[in-house]
C-alpha cells in the first residue's frame, strides 16, 4: 500500500501544475483540456482573473488533502512495522 501511494503521489503532483504537456503532446488540440490550461486561460486570456484564482485555491486545497492523507498513511505504516 505505501508503494502504491508513493507512485500515485509521484505521478499526480507534477500533473496538477503541468501547463506545457498538453501543447507538446496534442499540438494544442481544443478537445484536450487540463486544469493547468484552464488556470492559465482565466488568468491571462480573459477579464476574469478571480475565476483563475479560485481554481488555483481549489487545486491547492485538493493537493493539501492528498498530501496529508499520504503522510498519515505512511506514518501509520512505519509505526506498524516498528512495533
Secondary structure, 3 states (H helix, E strand, C coil): CHHHHHHHHHHHHHHHCCCCHHHHHHCCCCCCCCHHHHHHHHHHHCCCHHHHHHHHHHHHHHHHHHHHHHHHHHHHHHHHHHC
